[in-house]
């Protein structure tokens, strides 16, 4: 087996592994591998490090000196005592493994798998059904629940327990979170780990072209990922053979699914046809009485059969982005076990009355709001009041809010004590004049008060000028994630600086905002500074996008932005803290912004990354002494200077034709330049090279950026 180490700029060091002759590749030294092992386990005592060194180095050798295998093994060892005997027992499990497994690296990964509890083993192996390099999102937990892998625990809901399983696999390094996803909501499975899972589960699982299977082979399988090669998905001849497949997933989207799938696969619990171009679902889907999850995302279906109401065990029905589906059958209200209904991106304009009958719903995404007009059985959308009976909701997304009657709604959401995630979306203005629409929309949102335990809030297409008062107070003290999109009429930002648990804030499409000032941190203009000493105390990610008229950003009315605010608090002077935990700042599509506030550089002790895209009026990026990892600047035509960033280790620049001064980057290790920067950078790259040679005794790593 050959091991190939590929270094990418975005993921730092990403390992892609094919297997053959590992001894031919220079991997980690044993000493470096041992250091990675004990640091990954957070072993703090020097005596433990020395005592375990010899057995630890032997473990590193068995890991093939591969960083992935070492980290995974460290996760498995973490549950054991820090003694030689315990580690020798762990190492002793290698005896005889080479007769079964491909090599020592896979053996190390197998040991970590063998340490998992039984239910986590099932969940890990299930992830191999995703094809190579696929994104594995939190939605995989729904499939685990449907397969029966998640253990019932009194007083807890299955979704929370399944989420714990997901994060435990991440903690054990068996799933790798995508660095671009917030809160580790998207992962991938390393090639080696996926291969291990495929090897272990090969008797029960199949991934590939099902036409290559014989009926006899199909009879042994429990889970199938069918990679379609043709417009029609052809299943092998099965005659009278009993089919025990529980999960069937299609990839690459065939036009036609054979009826055999619905007639013979009678034990199915999970059926995923998402992304296929299938246009209809036959009525005899009613035969799949064990079905718990049906995913028809991105299909071309135009209707669902009424027989779907016979699926009394169905827990998850996903109909996302079905572009030609505009109505739901009346039988959908008969799905008494339904826990999740997802209509996101699907324009439903005819629904049956009675959604409140689905008492177990805890996720309802894309709820089409209506005024109740229509005949006795079908209406243009559900009235908000129908939600009153659905008390278990954890996630709720409301769309077409412009169609909601303008009446009191204050208790519709406040009573949802389990609600954690809420989306509010308007697709267009109502039928009145602009001023009337704005006024009524603002009043409506003011009354639509969410429960105080809400953790995530999305507002999309709101066309009022002012945000509701409840968004800028500590009433939402549990709020972690706030996303505002296409808030085209709002003239400012919400005063959210005092939300104690907010970690992620993104605003996009705020066309009328010209200035961001003290109101953003929660202080009104002209009012004395608030008593709080820390603003945005837990915010980690701050993103501004598509704000074409934004010119000025400040945290203080005082023009001397460089001076931190000093004021009296309980009789003592105190220093204002801003964004103490900010990790990422991204500004994209804000061409008129003239400068970044100096206080931003002074107080953000955790700042690792700044990304600036299309900030054409910005002249300088300077005085960020605490920025520790990456400055990425793209298409900033007016930028002239980058200076005083002493801890930055990587700089990427392209589309900055006027950048003539780059200095004060003493820790710089990597410099990425777009092809368009070769000429202009010649005036400052030599200085950076000389500085790096003097400080580190080696050449600066300069590479050409791919700007595709």
N, C-alpha and C positions, 0 to 999 in steps of 0.2 A: 504493500500500500504506500502511496506517495502522499506526503503531507505538504501542502502548499500554503505558505503564509502570505496573505495579501494585505498590504497596508492601504487603507482608504482614508481620505482627508476628513470625511464627515463622521465616521465611526471610530476615529483614532486608529486602533488596531482591531481589524475584523479578521477572524480566522475562518478560512474556507478549507475544508479538509477532504481530500480524496485519499484512499488508503492504499499504500504500497511502500515498502522499504523505508520505514521511518528513520532508520539509522543513517540514511544518506542526507538528511536535512539537519542543519544546525538549529536545534530548538533551544529552549532555556537550559542554562547550566544547572546542575543539581543544586548548587548553593542558592542561585536565584530562585529556583523552583521551591526550595525549602522556605525561603523568605516569603514568597507569595503564599505558601500554605499556612504558615503560622500567622501572618498578617490577616489573611482572609478569615481566620478563626478568632481574630482579636485576642490572641494570647499576649498578655501584657507583662507577665513575670519573666525576667531574664533567666531565672533558674529553670522554668518550664521549657523555655526555648532550647537551652543547652541540654537538658535531660532527655528531650524527645528528638534531638537532632538526628541521631543515627537512624532510628526507625523512621523518622520523617523523610530523610533522604531516600531511604529504600522505597517508601510510598511514592515519592516523586519519580523515582526510576520506573516503578510499575505504571505510573501515569504517562509514561513516554515523554516526560518533561513538557507536556502540552499544557499551556495555561488553562484552557477550558477544563480538561480533565482534573487538573489540580484544584481549581475553584469548586468544581462539583464535588470532588472528594472531601474538600474542606467542609462543605455544607453537611455531608454525611457524618463526618467525624465530630461535628459540633455537638451532637447529642451524646457523645461518649465522654467518660472521665479522661482527664489529662494524665494518663499513666501509660508506661511502656506496655504493660500487659494488655490493656484495652486496645491499644493500637496494633499490637501483635495479633490479637484475635481478629481484628479487621483485616490485617494484611494476610492472615492465614486463609481467608476465604478465596485467595487467588489459586490455591492448590487445585489443579485439575481444570481450571477454567479455560486454559488455552486449547483444550480439546474441543470446546464448544464454541468459543468466541474467536473472532478474527485475529485479534492481537491484544497486546497489553493495554493499549489505550482504551479500547472498547471494554476490556476487562475492568479497568478502573471505573468507567462510567456504569458498567453493569453493577458493580458493588454499591454505588450510590443509589441506583435504582432499587436494589434489593433491600436497602435500608428504609425504603418508603413504607408507610402503612398501606394496607391492601387497597383501600379506596383511592388513595393518591396514585398507586401503581396503575389502576384502571384509567384514571384521568390522563396520566402521562402517556400511556400507550395510545389512547384515543386521539391524541394530538397528531400522531403519525398519519392520520387520515387526510390531513392537509398536505397538499403537494408541496414540493421543495420550495423554500423561500416564501411561502405564503404568510400573510398576516393572520395571526391568531388573536382575535379580540376577546373581550370579556363575554361576548355572546356564546363562546364555547361552553360556558357554564350551563346554559340552557340545554345543550345537547347532553351534558353529563347528567343533569337532573332527569331528562327524558329517558335516558338509558338505565336509570336506577342506581347510579354510582354514588349519589350523595345521600349520606345517612341522615335520617330524621332525628332531630333533637328537640326535646320538649321545650316549648316557649320560644323557638327560633324558626324563622322561615327558611325554606330551602335555598333561596337565592343568596342569602347572606352566608350560609355555610359553604355553598359552591364558590362564592367569591373568595372565601378563605382558602379553599383548595388551590385556586388559581394563583393567589399571591404566595402560597407556600411553595409551589413549583418554581416561581420566580426566585424566592429566597434561597432555594436549593440549587439555583443556577441551571435548572432543567428547562426553563423557558427564558429567553433573553428579551427584555423589554426594549421596544423601539425608543431610541433616545429622543425622537421627535414627538412622541405621544405623551400627553399629560397624565400623571398618576398611573403610569404603566398600564394604560388601558389597551395597548396593542403590543403584541410580542411576536417573536419568530422562534422557530426551533432550529438549533444548530444542526448542520448536516449530519455530523457524527451521532448526535443524540437521536435524530430522526431515524437514522439507519439502525441504531440500536433498538429503538421501539419497533421498527418494521421487522427486525430479526426475531424479536421476542414474540411478536403477535402474528407471525406469518401464517400460522395455521388457521387463524380466525379472520384475518383482515386481508383485503386486496385493494391495491391502488393501480389502476391502469385501464386498458381496453378490455371491457368485459367480453367482447367477442372472442377473445383468446381463451376464455374459460370453457371447460366442459361442464355439462350438467352435474357430473359427479363432484367436480371441484366446487361448484356453486353450493352444493348441498352441505358442505362443511363450513361454509363461511358464515360469520356473524355480522361483519361490517364491510361495506364496499364503497370505494370512491371510484366512480366510473368516469374515465377520461374519454370523452367522445371523440371519435376520429371522423365521423360522418354526420350527415344531417339527421340521420335517424339512429336512435339508440337501440341496437339489436342485442337482445339477451340470448344466452345459449339455450338450446332446447332442454327442457327439464321434465317433460312428460308427466309422470305421476310422482315425481320426486318431491319430497317435503323440503321446503325452503325455510331456513331458520334465520335468515338475514334480519337484523334488528335496525341497522342504520344503512341507508342508501343515499349517497351524495353524488351529484353529477357535476362535472367540470367541462368547460369549453362549450356548453350550451347547444345541444342538438335541437333541431326543429320539432322532431316528433319523438314521443316516448311511447314505446310499445305498451299495449293494454296489459300484457303479461305482468308488468310491474304492479299493477293494481289488483290483478286477479290471483296471482300466485304468491306474492310476498305478504302473506297474511299476518305475519308476526312483526311487521315493521313497527318500530317505535319512533324512528327519526327518518323523515323524508325531506331531503334538501334538493330542490330543483332550481335554485337561484342562479340567475345569469343565463339560463337556457331560454330558447326562443319558443318554448312550448306555448301553444295558443289556447288550449282548453284542458280541463280536468274532467275525466269521465264521471258519470254519476255513481258508478260502482266503487268509487273511493270509499263508499260507506262500508265496504267489506274490511277495511283496515281498522278494525275495532280497537286494536292495541295502540294505534298511532297517538303519540303525545306531542310531536313537533312536526309542523308542516311549514316549510320555507319556500315561498314562491317569489322571492325578491327578483326584480329586474326581468320578469318574464313578460310575455305578450298576451297573457290571459285577459279576456274581456269580461268574464263573469265566473262566478263560482256556482257549482250545482247546489240545489237545495238539500241534496243528500248529505252534504257536509255536516248537517245538524245531527247525524247519527253517530258522529265521532265523540262519544260521551267522555272519552279519556283524553281528548286533545287539550293540551296545556298551553301550547305556543302556536300562534298563527301569524306568520310574517308575510306581509304584502307590500314591501317597500318598493317604491319607484316602478310600479306596474302602470305604465303610461296609458294603457287603453282600458284600464279597469276604473269604472266610475260609479259603481253601485255595489252594495253588499246584500246578500240574500237574507230574507227574514229568518232563515234557520240559524243564522249566526248567534242569535240570542238564546239558542238552545244548547250552546256549548257550555254546559254547566261546570266543567272543570277548567275552563280557560283562565290562564294566569297572565298571559301576555298577548296583546293584539297590537301589531306594528303596521301603521299605514303611512309612515313617513315618506313624503315625496309622491304619494299616490293621490290624485285629485278625486276624492270621493264626493259626489253631490247627491246621492240617494242612499239613505240608510233606513233600516227598520227601527221602529220605536221599540224601546225596552232594553237598551244597553245596561240599565241598572239591574237587570236580572243576573248579570254575571258577577256574582258576589265575591269570587276569588280573584278577580283581576287585580294584579299589582303593578302592571305596566300597560299603559295605554298611550301609544305614540301616534300623533297625527289625528287626534280627535277632531272631526270636522264640526265646527260650531254652526248652528242654525237657529232660526227663530221658531222652529216647530211647525212651519207651514207645510202643507201637503195633505194627502188623503189620510185615512184612518190608520193605514199600515206603514206607509213610506213617507219620509220627510226629507227636506233639503239638507239637513244636518241635525245633530243632536243638540237639544237645549242643555245649557250648563246645569240646570237643575236636575237633569237625569243623573248627574254624578253624585248626587247626595247619598244614593244608596250604595255606592261603590266605596266602601270605607277602608279597603286594604291597599289603596294605591301608594306605590313607592315612586313611580315615574309617571308623569303626565305631561303630554304635549298637546296644546290647543292650537288649531289653525283656523284661518278665516274668521278671526275675532271681529272683523268689521261687520259681520253678519249677526253678531250677538245683540239682543235687545238691550237698550240702554236703561237697565233697571238695577236695583240694588243686588249686588253679587257678593257682599262682604263675607258671607258664611259658607259659600260654596267650597272654597279652598281652605279656609281657616280650620275647618273641622277635620281636615285630612292629617291626622297626627302622625301617620307613617310616611307622608310624602317627603321625599328627599330631593327629587329632580323635577324641575318644572320648566316647560318651554311655552312661550307665548308668542304667537305669530299672526301678523296682519298681512294679507296679500295685496290689498288696495284700500283706498279710501271708500267711505260710504257714498250715499247718493246726495247728500246735502252740499251746501257751499263749503269752501275750504275752511273758513273760520269756525263754522258749526261742527264740521268733522273733527277739527283739532280739539275744540272744547269738549265735545262729547267723548272723544277717545281718551283725553286726559282724565276726565271724571270717571270713566269706566275703569281705567287701570288703577286709579286711586282707590276704588272700591274693591277691586279684585285682590284682596289681601291674602298672601300665602301664609301657611303656618310658620311659626317662628323657628321650627327645627329644620327648615329648608337648607340643603347643602349646595345645590347647583341651580342656577337660574339662567335661561336663555331668553332674550327678548329680540324679536326679529320683525322688522318692517313697521315698528311703532312710529306713527306720524304726528304725535303730539310734540309740543315744544319743550315741555318740562316733564321730568321724571316724577313718578309718584313719591310722596314723602316717605313711605315705608322702605324705600330702597336705600336711603341715605342715613338710616339710623341704626343703632345697635339692636333694633328689634330682630333683624336677621343675623343674630350673633353666631349662628352655626354655618353661615354661608361660606363655602370654600371656592366655588367656581362661578364667575359672572361673565357672560358673553352678550354683548350688545351688537347687533348687526343691522345695517340699513336703517339707522335712526336718523333719517335724513332731515328732519325738521327741528331736532333738538339743538339748542344754541350753546349748550355747555355740557360738562361731564357730571355724572352723579357724584354727590359728596360721600365717597365711600372710604375715606382714609381711616376711619375709626372702626371699621368692621374687624373684629378681633381675630377671625379665623380665615379671612380671605387669602387664598394662595394663588389664584389665577384670575387675571382680568384681561379681557380682550374687547376692544371696541373697533368697529369696522363700518365704514360708510356714513360717518358723521359729517355730512357735507357743509353744515352751517357753522361748525365750530371754528372760531378764529383764534381763541386764546384759552389756554388751560392754566388756571391760577389756583388761588388758595381755596376756592370752593371745592376743588377736587379732593383735597385732604380733609374737607369737612368744616371749613371756616368760611363764613359768609364775608363778602367784601365789606370792609369798614368795621367789622366786629372784632373785639379783642381776641387774641389767640386762645384756642381752647385749652382746657386744663390738661388734656392728654399730652404726654411727652413723646409718645411714639406714634407715628402715622404709618399705616399699612404694615402693622407689626409682623405679619406672617406672609406677605405677598412674595411669591417666588418668580412669577412669570407675568410680565407686563407687555402687552402688544397693542400697538396703534396701527391701523391699516386703512387706507383709502380715505384720508381726511384732506381733501384737496385745498381747503382754505385755511388750514391751521398754520398760524404764523409764529405765535409766541407761547412759550412754556416757562412758567415760574412757580415756585413754591412759596413765595413771599411777596408782599406788596412793596417791600423794601427793594430799591433798585440795586443795592449792594448784595447781589446774590451769593457772593463768595463768603459772606459772613453768616455763620450758623446762628440761628436765633437763640438768644439768652434771655431768660425771663424768670420771674419769681414763681415758685411753686412750693406751697407749704412753708413759706418763709425762707426757702433756700433757692439759690440760683440753679438752673438746670439747662441742659443743652437739648435742643430739639433733635430727635432721631427720625430720619426718613428712610423708609424701605430697608430696614436692617437685614432682611433675609432675601432680598431680590437676587435672583440667579441669572435670569434672562431678560433683557430689554430688546424688543424688536419694534422698529418703526419702518413701515412699508407704504409707499404711495402717499407721502405727505410732502409735496414739492415745495411748499412755501415756508416750511419751518426754518427759522433763522439760526437757532442755537439750542443746545442742550443746557439745562440748568446746572450751574456749578455745584449746587448742593447735592445733586444727584451723584456726582463723583466723590464728594466728601463723606457721605454717610452710608453708602451701600457696601458694607463690609463683606458681603457674600457674593458680590457680582462676579460672574464668570464669563458672561457672553453678551456682546452687543452686536445686533444686526441692523444695519441701516441700508434701506433699499429705496431709491428714487427720492431721496431728500435733496433735491437739486439746489436749494437755497442755502444749505448748510455750508459754512466756510471752514469750520475747524472742528475737530474732535480732539480735545485735549483735557489734561488734568483729571484723569481717572486713575489715581494712584492705587486703587484697590481692585480694579478689573484684572482678573487673574488668568484667563485662558484665551478667549478668542475675540477679535474684532473683525467683523465681516462687513465690508462696505461695497455696495453694488450700485452702479448707475447714479452716482451723486456728482453731477457735472460741475457744480460750483465749489466742490471741496478743494481747499488749498493746503491745509495743514493737519498733520496728526502728530501730537507731541505729548510727552509726559504720561506715558502709560508703562511704568517701570515693571509691572508684573505680567504683562501680556506675553503669552508664549507663542501665539499664532496670529498672523495678520493675513487677511485675504482681501484683495482689492481688484475690482475691474469696473470699467465704465466711469473713471474719474480722470478726465483729460487734463485738469488743472492742478492736480496734486503735486506740489513742488517741494514740500518740506515734510519729512518724516524723521523724527528724532525722539530721543528719550524712551527707547524701548529696550532697556538693558537685559530683559529676560527672554527676548524673542528667540524662538527656536526654529520656526517655520514661517516662510513668506510665500504666499500664493498670489501670483499675478496673472491677470487676464492677458491674452495676446495683445489687446489694445493698449496695454500699459507698458510695453517694452521700452518705448522711446522716452516717455515722460519719467519713468522710474530710474533711468540711467543717471539722473542727477542726485539721487539719494540712496540707492541700493549700495553703492560702494562704501558709503559711510557706515551703513548697518553691518556690512560684511567686516569692515575693519574693527568695529566695536565688538562684534561677536567673537572674532578671532582673539582679540585682546582679553576678553572676559572668560572665554570658554576653551580657547586653544584649538578651535576647529571651525570649519566653514559653516556659514548659515545655510540651512536647507531651503533653497529657493526652487519653486516648482511652478509650472504653468497650469492655471485653472481651466477646467472644462466648463464652458459657459452655456452649454446646450440646455 
